[in-house]
């Protein structure tokens, strides 16, 4: 991937789409409800991931449901794969039951951040 203009050094930005399995819309509802109900647990995982922002969106197109993740994080953050948090294990289990394997990754073109926001993001996610 080419350098993304405006992305602070040491950070990564992603927009990823997952396709919900056919017939698994109710399971996707339960997955998102679980994450909302356990919001504080989800937030507690962000420090080790150096995750400054994580947003989940949902769309339906042509009868197919999609879940989208927007993330802005430090490049050196930990992954969910080796997480000590129960919420991450539950999140991964829901993902395996609900979405097709893999992700469609959008290619970032430009990041626009006012200087105070860039400084705050870098201080949190990169820890310089």
MMTF fields as JSON, N, C-alpha, C and O atoms, coordinates in Angstrom:
{
  "mmtfVersion": "1.0.0",
  "mmtfProducer": "UNKNOWN",
  "numBonds": 511,
  "numAtoms": 512,
  "numGroups": 128,
  "numChains": 1,
  "numModels": 1,
  "chainsPerModel": [1],
  "groupsPerChain": [128],
  "chainIdList": ["A"],
  "bondAtomList": [4, 2, 8, 6, 12, 10, 16, 14, 20, 18, 24, 22, 28, 26, 32, 30, 36, 34, 40, 38, 44, 42, 48, 46, 52, 50, 56, 54, 60, 58, 64, 62, 68, 66, 72, 70, 76, 74, 80, 78, 84, 82, 88, 86, 92, 90, 96, 94, 100, 98, 104, 102, 108, 106, 112, 110, 116, 114, 120, 118, 124, 122, 128, 126, 132, 130, 136, 134, 140, 138, 144, 142, 148, 146, 152, 150, 156, 154, 160, 158, 164, 162, 168, 166, 172, 170, 176, 174, 180, 178, 184, 182, 188, 186, 192, 190, 196, 194, 200, 198, 204, 202, 208, 206, 212, 210, 216, 214, 220, 218, 224, 222, 228, 226, 232, 230, 236, 234, 240, 238, 244, 242, 248, 246, 252, 250, 256, 254, 260, 258, 264, 262, 268, 266, 272, 270, 276, 274, 280, 278, 284, 282, 288, 286, 292, 290, 296, 294, 300, 298, 304, 302, 308, 306, 312, 310, 316, 314, 320, 318, 324, 322, 328, 326, 332, 330, 336, 334, 340, 338, 344, 342, 348, 346, 352, 350, 356, 354, 360, 358, 364, 362, 368, 366, 372, 370, 376, 374, 380, 378, 384, 382, 388, 386, 392, 390, 396, 394, 400, 398, 404, 402, 408, 406, 412, 410, 416, 414, 420, 418, 424, 422, 428, 426, 432, 430, 436, 434, 440, 438, 444, 442, 448, 446, 452, 450, 456, 454, 460, 458, 464, 462, 468, 466, 472, 470, 476, 474, 480, 478, 484, 482, 488, 486, 492, 490, 496, 494, 500, 498, 504, 502, 508, 506],
  "bondOrderList": [1, 1, 1, 1, 1, 1, 1, 1, 1, 1, 1, 1, 1, 1, 1, 1, 1, 1, 1, 1, 1, 1, 1, 1, 1, 1, 1, 1, 1, 1, 1, 1, 1, 1, 1, 1, 1, 1, 1, 1, 1, 1, 1, 1, 1, 1, 1, 1, 1, 1, 1, 1, 1, 1, 1, 1, 1, 1, 1, 1, 1, 1, 1, 1, 1, 1, 1, 1, 1, 1, 1, 1, 1, 1, 1, 1, 1, 1, 1, 1, 1, 1, 1, 1, 1, 1, 1, 1, 1, 1, 1, 1, 1, 1, 1, 1, 1, 1, 1, 1, 1, 1, 1, 1, 1, 1, 1, 1, 1, 1, 1, 1, 1, 1, 1, 1, 1, 1, 1, 1, 1, 1, 1, 1, 1, 1, 1],
  "groupList": [{"groupName": "UNK", "atomNameList": ["N", "CA", "C", "O"], "elementList": ["N", "C", "C", "O"], "formalChargeList": [0, 0, 0, 0], "bondAtomList": [1, 0, 2, 1, 3, 2], "bondOrderList": [1, 1, 2], "singleLetterCode": "X", "chemCompType": "L-PEPTIDE LINKING"}],
  "groupTypeList": [0, 0, 0, 0, 0, 0, 0, 0, 0, 0, 0, 0, 0, 0, 0, 0, 0, 0, 0, 0, 0, 0, 0, 0, 0, 0, 0, 0, 0, 0, 0, 0, 0, 0, 0, 0, 0, 0, 0, 0, 0, 0, 0, 0, 0, 0, 0, 0, 0, 0, 0, 0, 0, 0, 0, 0, 0, 0, 0, 0, 0, 0, 0, 0, 0, 0, 0, 0, 0, 0, 0, 0, 0, 0, 0, 0, 0, 0, 0, 0, 0, 0, 0, 0, 0, 0, 0, 0, 0, 0, 0, 0, 0, 0, 0, 0, 0, 0, 0, 0, 0, 0, 0, 0, 0, 0, 0, 0, 0, 0, 0, 0, 0, 0, 0, 0, 0, 0, 0, 0, 0, 0, 0, 0, 0, 0, 0, 0],
  "groupIdList": [1, 2, 3, 4, 5, 6, 7, 8, 9, 10, 11, 12, 13, 14, 15, 16, 17, 18, 19, 20, 21, 22, 23, 24, 25, 26, 27, 28, 29, 30, 31, 32, 33, 34, 35, 36, 37, 38, 39, 40, 41, 42, 43, 44, 45, 46, 47, 48, 49, 50, 51, 52, 53, 54, 55, 56, 57, 58, 59, 60, 61, 62, 63, 64, 65, 66, 67, 68, 69, 70, 71, 72, 73, 74, 75, 76, 77, 78, 79, 80, 81, 82, 83, 84, 85, 86, 87, 88, 89, 90, 91, 92, 93, 94, 95, 96, 97, 98, 99, 100, 101, 102, 103, 104, 105, 106, 107, 108, 109, 110, 111, 112, 113, 114, 115, 116, 117, 118, 119, 120, 121, 122, 123, 124, 125, 126, 127, 128],
  "secStructList": [7, 7, 7, 7, 5, 6, 7, 7, 6, 6, 3, 3, 3, 3, 3, 3, 3, 3, 3, 5, 7, 6, 6, 7, 2, 2, 2, 2, 2, 2, 2, 2, 2, 2, 2, 2, 2, 6, 2, 2, 2, 2, 2, 2, 2, 2, 2, 2, 2, 6, 3, 3, 3, 3, 3, 3, 3, 3, 3, 3, 3, 6, 6, 3, 3, 3, 3, 3, 3, 3, 3, 3, 3, 3, 6, 6, 7, 7, 7, 4, 4, 4, 7, 7, 7, 2, 2, 2, 2, 2, 2, 2, 2, 2, 2, 2, 2, 2, 5, 7, 1, 1, 7, 3, 3, 7, 7, 7, 7, 5, 7, 7, 7, 7, 2, 2, 2, 2, 2, 2, 2, 2, 2, 2, 2, 6, 7, 7],
  "xCoordList": [0.85, 0.0, 0.896, 1.911, 0.514, 1.26, 1.075, 0.141, 1.977, 1.868, 0.524, 0.085, -0.11, -1.387, -1.106, -0.687, -1.334, -1.101, -2.001, -3.204, -1.405, -2.147, -2.22, -2.649, -1.808, -1.83, -0.575, 0.534, -0.727, 0.457, 1.37, 0.901, 2.665, 3.65, 3.35, 3.018, 3.468, 3.231, 1.774, 1.431, 0.905, -0.519, -0.985, -0.367, -2.094, -2.73, -4.219, -4.812, -4.803, -6.239, -6.794, -6.186, -7.953, -8.557, -10.062, -10.712, -10.592, -12.023, -12.198, -11.793, -12.806, -12.901, -14.358, -15.14, -14.72, -16.096, -16.144, -15.361, -17.087, -17.35, -18.755, -19.685, -18.901, -20.203, -20.848, -20.258, -22.067, -22.814, -23.299, -23.825, -23.113, -23.549, -25.04, -25.819, -25.435, -26.85, -27.605, -27.194, -28.694, -29.507, -28.995, -29.569, -27.923, -27.325, -27.577, -26.857, -28.583, -28.876, -29.237, -28.799, -30.037, -30.384, -29.148, -29.019, -28.242, -26.989, -26.168, -25.554, -26.152, -25.447, -26.076, -25.367, -27.407, -28.086, -27.619, -27.343, -27.531, -27.095, -25.638, -25.292, -24.796, -23.386, -23.259, -22.553, -23.945, -23.856, -24.478, -23.975, -25.565, -26.174, -25.208, -25.108, -24.498, -23.512, -22.427, -22.043, -21.932, -20.895, -21.427, -20.736, -22.651, -23.244, -23.446, -23.139, -23.963, -24.219, -22.936, -22.949, -21.834, -20.549, -19.576, -18.365, -20.144, -19.376, -18.143, -17.053, -18.29, -17.148, -16.036, -14.856, -16.399, -15.383, -14.667, -13.454, -15.43, -14.819, -13.829, -12.717, -14.226, -13.344, -12.069, -10.993, -12.181, -11.007, -9.961, -8.796, -10.345, -9.39, -8.587, -7.56, -9.032, -8.444, -7.019, -6.226, -6.672, -5.331, -4.262, -3.315, -4.393, -3.369, -3.315, -2.285, -4.424, -4.477, -3.986, -3.799, -3.778, -3.438, -4.496, -4.202, -5.739, -6.863, -7.401, -7.96, -7.227, -7.724, -9.211, -9.965, -9.623, -11.02, -11.39, -10.645, -12.537, -13.094, -14.592, -15.277, -15.095, -16.517, -17.009, -16.354, -18.16, -18.765, -20.037, -20.882, -20.153, -21.338, -21.988, -21.359, -23.255, -23.959, -24.739, -25.388, -24.671, -25.448, -26.1, -25.696, -27.12, -27.766, -27.887, -28.417, -27.384, -27.413, -27.818, -27.17, -28.881, -29.329, -29.684, -29.535, -30.153, -30.529, -29.38, -29.584, -28.169, -27.0, -26.598, -26.466, -26.404, -25.949, -24.43, -23.749, -23.92, -22.477, -22.202, -22.971, -21.12, -20.61, -19.297, -18.443, -19.157, -17.977, -17.269, -17.91, -15.952, -15.133, -14.267, -13.54, -14.349, -13.417, -12.522, -13.013, -11.21, -10.281, -9.145, -8.698, -8.701, -7.529, -6.719, -7.164, -5.52, -4.757, -3.264, -2.801, -2.528, -1.079, -0.646, -1.237, 0.377, 0.857, 1.367, 1.375, 1.789, 2.393, 1.399, 1.809, 0.115, -0.874, -0.984, -0.672, -1.43, -1.638, -2.865, -3.712, -2.947, -4.103, -5.082, -4.756, -6.268, -7.301, -6.957, -7.46, -6.112, -5.796, -5.156, -5.388, -4.355, -3.674, -4.18, -3.45, -5.419, -5.997, -6.31, -6.769, -6.061, -6.437, -7.886, -8.354, -8.595, -9.94, -11.009, -10.975, -11.956, -13.058, -13.9, -14.371, -14.091, -14.908, -14.308, -15.048, -12.981, -12.358, -12.602, -12.833, -12.554, -12.846, -14.306, -14.602, -15.211, -16.632, -16.878, -17.657, -16.205, -16.305, -15.843, -16.52, -14.709, -14.178, -15.111, -15.287, -15.703, -16.632, -17.868, -18.323, -18.405, -19.543, -19.155, -19.931, -17.952, -17.497, -17.465, -17.916, -16.941, -16.855, -18.242, -18.413, -19.226, -20.586, -21.381, -22.366, -20.968, -21.822, -21.349, -22.174, -20.042, -19.556, -18.783, -18.264, -18.723, -17.879, -16.424, -16.084, -15.563, -14.14, -13.562, -13.982, -12.603, -11.908, -12.619, -13.715, -11.959, -12.438, -12.191, -11.241, -13.043, -12.764, -12.157, -12.787, -10.945, -10.235, -10.257, -9.824, -10.762, -10.718, -9.316, -8.629, -8.901, -7.573, -7.707, -8.334, -7.123, -7.238, -6.524, -5.47, -7.106, -6.558, -6.003, -5.024, -6.613, -6.253, -6.824, -7.947, -6.059, -6.537, -6.447, -5.403, -7.525, -7.562, -7.801, -8.849, -6.839, -6.925, -6.44, -5.353, -7.222, -6.679, -5.546, -5.543, -4.599, -3.397, -3.697, -3.051, -4.64, -4.885, -5.37, -5.028, -6.156, -6.637, -5.484, -5.348, -4.651, -3.489, -2.575, -2.083, -2.35, -1.485, -2.083, -1.368, -3.381, -4.037, -4.001, -3.716, -4.285, -4.255, -2.862, -2.698, -1.864, -0.489, -0.066, 0.574, -0.416, -0.061, -0.682, -0.049, -1.898, -2.581, -2.103, -1.722, -2.125, -1.934, -0.477, -0.141, 0.386, 1.784, 2.651, 3.665, 2.255, 2.951, 4.395, 5.316, 4.575, 5.931, 6.377, 7.488],
  "yCoordList": [-1.177, 0.0, 1.24, 1.286, 2.218, 3.466, 4.273, 4.049, 5.206, 6.106, 6.828, 7.253, 6.956, 7.655, 9.07, 9.264, 10.041, 11.434, 11.808, 11.547, 12.419, 12.885, 11.894, 12.251, 10.652, 9.65, 9.826, 9.727, 10.086, 10.277, 9.051, 7.915, 9.298, 8.213, 7.295, 7.759, 5.998, 5.023, 4.643, 3.92, 5.126, 4.805, 4.081, 4.17, 3.362, 2.702, 3.017, 3.168, 3.112, 3.349, 2.25, 1.886, 1.724, 0.639, 0.829, 1.295, 0.46, 0.31, -1.081, -1.344, -1.965, -3.382, -3.802, -3.421, -4.588, -5.062, -6.572, -7.294, -7.036, -8.466, -8.75, -7.986, -9.834, -10.25, -11.174, -12.177, -10.83, -11.676, -12.899, -12.776, -14.067, -15.312, -15.273, -14.675, -15.902, -16.001, -16.648, -17.688, -16.035, -16.562, -16.24, -16.701, -15.457, -15.168, -13.739, -13.239, -13.083, -11.706, -11.613, -10.693, -12.571, -12.567, -12.79, -12.196, -13.647, -13.868, -12.582, -12.261, -11.845, -10.56, -9.586, -8.828, -9.602, -8.755, -9.103, -8.213, -10.409, -10.841, -10.437, -10.023, -10.556, -10.178, -8.69, -8.318, -7.857, -6.417, -6.054, -5.171, -6.729, -6.485, -6.864, -6.155, -7.971, -8.392, -7.333, -7.001, -6.799, -5.766, -4.494, -3.877, -4.103, -2.909, -3.132, -2.256, -4.305, -4.602, -4.655, -4.396, -4.99, -5.124, -4.016, -4.221, -2.852, -1.701, -1.424, -1.243, -1.386, -1.079, -2.117, -1.767, -3.378, -4.417, -4.198, -4.378, -3.808, -3.535, -2.385, -2.47, -1.316, -0.154, -0.549, -0.034, -1.449, -1.874, -2.585, -2.652, -3.113, -3.8, -2.838, -3.226, -1.607, -0.678, -0.273, -0.028, -0.195, 0.247, -0.68, -0.208, -1.975, -2.913, -2.971, -3.317, -2.634, -2.611, -1.281, -1.149, -0.296, 1.077, 1.608, 2.352, 1.2, 1.567, 2.921, 3.051, 3.926, 5.26, 5.377, 6.016, 4.757, 4.818, 3.469, 2.923, 2.94, 1.743, 1.955, 2.171, 1.894, 2.107, 0.951, 0.577, 0.389, -0.683, -0.137, 0.46, -0.353, 0.045, -1.214, -2.267, -1.077, -2.191, -1.657, -0.615, -2.377, -2.023, -3.28, -4.404, -3.055, -4.15, -3.701, -2.63, -4.54, -4.216, -5.465, -6.507, -5.353, -6.497, -7.709, -8.842, -7.488, -8.581, -9.201, -10.149, -8.676, -9.174, -8.154, -6.965, -8.627, -7.759, -7.709, -8.699, -6.527, -6.322, -5.612, -4.75, -5.974, -5.259, -4.612, -5.244, -3.36, -2.568, -2.126, -1.682, -2.246, -1.765, -0.617, -0.756, 0.52, 1.625, 1.68, 1.778, 1.619, 1.684, 2.642, 2.779, 3.291, 4.158, 3.789, 3.992, 3.243, 2.656, 2.834, 3.123, 2.651, 2.61, 1.327, 0.27, 1.418, 0.254, -0.866, -2.026, -0.544, -1.533, -2.132, -2.809, -1.899, -2.429, -3.942, -4.553, -4.541, -5.99, -6.373, -5.531, -7.634, -8.121, -8.818, -9.141, -9.038, -9.716, -11.201, -11.851, -11.731, -13.164, -13.638, -14.769, -12.789, -13.194, -12.412, -12.206, -11.986, -11.157, -11.96, -13.1, -11.366, -12.007, -11.708, -12.204, -10.904, -10.462, -11.43, -11.864, -11.763, -12.66, -12.075, -12.812, -10.767, -10.144, -10.399, -10.589, -10.407, -10.656, -12.088, -12.316, -13.041, -14.433, -14.573, -15.262, -13.923, -13.976, -13.293, -13.777, -12.169, -11.423, -12.305, -12.379, -12.964, -13.837, -15.019, -15.425, -15.569, -16.695, -16.26, -16.978, -15.092, -14.563, -14.353, -14.666, -13.821, -13.579, -14.883, -14.924, -15.934, -17.223, -17.764, -18.396, -17.516, -18.017, -17.138, -17.592, -15.894, -14.902, -14.429, -14.152, -14.328, -13.71, -14.706, -15.709, -14.396, -15.185, -14.96, -13.889, -15.943, -15.745, -14.604, -14.374, -13.906, -12.847, -11.51, -11.375, -10.534, -9.15, -8.527, -8.886, -7.601, -6.721, -5.465, -4.812, -5.121, -3.966, -2.815, -2.963, -1.669, -0.462, 0.133, -0.018, 0.799, 1.422, 2.9, 3.662, 3.309, 4.723, 5.618, 5.264, 6.768, 7.713, 8.965, 9.537, 9.395, 10.661, 10.688, 10.238, 11.212, 11.409, 12.902, 13.52, 13.469, 14.882, 14.995, 14.586, 15.542, 15.698, 17.09, 17.493, 17.837, 19.084, 18.769, 17.71, 19.674, 19.414, 18.951, 18.009, 19.561, 19.07, 17.62, 16.876, 17.221, 15.839, 14.906, 13.838, 15.297, 14.486, 14.284, 13.179, 15.342, 15.235, 14.287, 13.469, 14.391, 13.515, 12.059, 11.163, 11.819, 10.453, 9.853, 8.705, 10.634, 10.145, 9.865, 8.85, 10.752, 10.543, 9.254, 8.529, 8.97, 7.771, 6.509, 5.531, 6.534, 5.313, 4.969, 3.796, 5.969, 5.715, 5.771, 5.079, 6.585, 6.727, 7.169, 6.575, 8.213, 8.755, 9.504, 10.032],
  "zCoordList": [0.0, 0.0, 0.0, 0.694, -0.768, -0.851, 0.429, 1.198, 0.633, 1.783, 1.715, 0.647, 2.86, 2.938, 3.43, 4.571, 2.582, 2.94, 4.117, 4.1, 5.134, 6.296, 7.44, 8.537, 7.205, 8.274, 9.116, 8.591, 10.414, 11.253, 11.23, 11.163, 11.286, 11.325, 12.5, 13.591, 12.276, 13.336, 13.513, 14.449, 12.616, 12.719, 11.465, 10.404, 11.615, 10.475, 10.504, 11.571, 9.343, 9.212, 8.321, 7.314, 8.699, 7.924, 7.828, 8.764, 6.681, 6.483, 5.891, 4.759, 6.67, 6.315, 6.286, 7.157, 5.281, 5.153, 5.279, 4.661, 6.1, 6.254, 5.739, 5.998, 5.021, 4.525, 5.547, 5.948, 5.969, 6.897, 6.116, 5.01, 6.704, 6.065, 5.748, 6.49, 4.661, 4.306, 5.464, 5.979, 5.862, 6.953, 8.34, 9.327, 8.442, 9.754, 10.227, 11.092, 9.672, 10.074, 11.559, 12.25, 12.05, 13.477, 14.341, 15.411, 13.877, 14.608, 14.634, 15.651, 13.526, 13.49, 14.48, 15.143, 14.583, 15.573, 16.984, 17.788, 17.285, 18.618, 18.873, 19.98, 17.858, 17.972, 18.316, 19.253, 17.553, 17.801, 19.152, 19.846, 19.528, 20.839, 21.953, 22.955, 21.789, 22.786, 22.942, 24.063, 21.828, 21.908, 22.567, 23.378, 22.219, 22.851, 24.345, 25.153, 24.714, 26.129, 26.943, 28.147, 26.295, 26.996, 26.57, 26.486, 26.309, 25.816, 26.667, 26.124, 27.976, 28.856, 28.694, 28.716, 28.533, 28.305, 26.974, 26.874, 25.957, 24.648, 24.75, 24.229, 25.415, 25.571, 26.314, 26.01, 27.276, 28.057, 27.197, 27.589, 26.046, 25.171, 24.303, 23.745, 24.182, 23.215, 23.547, 22.637, 24.822, 25.203, 24.633, 24.004, 24.838, 24.365, 22.84, 22.262, 22.197, 20.736, 20.163, 18.954, 21.043, 20.629, 19.667, 18.731, 19.929, 19.076, 19.521, 20.61, 18.666, 18.982, 18.661, 19.395, 17.562, 17.127, 16.519, 15.705, 16.915, 16.277, 16.16, 17.16, 14.947, 14.689, 13.823, 12.85, 14.178, 13.387, 12.743, 13.409, 11.437, 10.685, 10.117, 10.01, 9.759, 9.119, 7.927, 8.015, 6.817, 5.635, 5.075, 5.373, 4.257, 3.535, 2.082, 1.785, 1.191, -0.234, -1.0, -0.896, -1.76, -2.557, -1.718, -2.175, -0.496, 0.39, 1.164, 1.921, 0.984, 1.713, 2.765, 2.474, 3.996, 5.085, 5.107, 4.839, 5.433, 5.572, 6.887, 7.311, 7.517, 8.684, 8.271, 7.65, 8.623, 8.261, 9.524, 10.477, 9.538, 10.654, 10.159, 9.175, 10.846, 10.62, 11.847, 12.972, 11.639, 12.764, 12.459, 11.32, 13.506, 13.464, 14.691, 15.82, 14.469, 15.571, 15.354, 14.25, 16.439, 16.346, 15.66, 15.879, 14.834, 14.078, 14.97, 14.557, 16.17, 17.068, 18.062, 19.005, 17.869, 18.791, 18.724, 17.702, 19.82, 19.891, 19.068, 18.767, 18.714, 17.961, 18.897, 20.039, 18.392, 19.17, 19.341, 20.257, 18.474, 18.487, 19.784, 20.211, 20.412, 21.65, 22.861, 23.831, 22.794, 23.845, 25.109, 25.026, 26.276, 27.532, 27.937, 28.961, 27.145, 27.509, 27.008, 25.856, 27.88, 27.512, 26.383, 25.517, 26.385, 25.339, 23.96, 22.994, 23.853, 22.553, 22.084, 20.897, 22.988, 22.624, 22.191, 21.215, 22.912, 22.555, 21.209, 20.388, 20.998, 19.738, 18.569, 17.543, 18.722, 17.668, 17.407, 16.258, 18.456, 18.287, 17.498, 16.608, 17.823, 17.061, 15.602, 14.699, 15.371, 13.995, 13.2, 12.056, 13.794, 13.089, 12.731, 11.689, 13.591, 13.348, 12.389, 11.807, 12.221, 11.579, 10.216, 9.346, 10.006, 8.769, 7.92, 8.41, 6.637, 5.744, 6.133, 6.634, 5.913, 6.218, 5.373, 4.239, 5.948, 5.227, 5.279, 5.824, 4.695, 4.695, 3.331, 2.634, 2.96, 1.838, 2.443, 3.275, 2.037, 2.594, 1.6, 0.458, 2.038, 1.215, 1.297, 2.308, 0.248, 0.228, 0.587, -0.15, 1.715, 2.107, 1.101, 0.573, 0.849, -0.111, 0.556, 0.077, 1.651, 2.282, 3.689, 3.915, 4.63, 6.005, 6.303, 6.092, 6.785, 7.149, 8.65, 9.149, 9.356, 10.807, 11.191, 10.777, 11.974, 12.496, 13.474, 14.101, 13.601, 14.396, 15.824, 16.283, 16.553, 17.92, 17.957, 18.876, 16.976, 16.917, 16.563, 17.16, 15.598, 15.237, 16.442, 16.674, 17.201, 18.384, 19.416, 19.995, 19.646, 20.622, 20.159, 20.954, 18.885, 18.354, 18.455, 18.867, 18.077, 18.13, 19.565, 19.836, 20.481, 21.894, 22.423, 23.191, 22.022, 22.509, 21.79, 22.433, 20.473, 19.701, 19.419, 19.254, 19.361, 19.033, 20.286, 20.378, 21.234, 22.528, 22.351, 22.912, 21.571, 21.378, 22.598, 22.627]
}
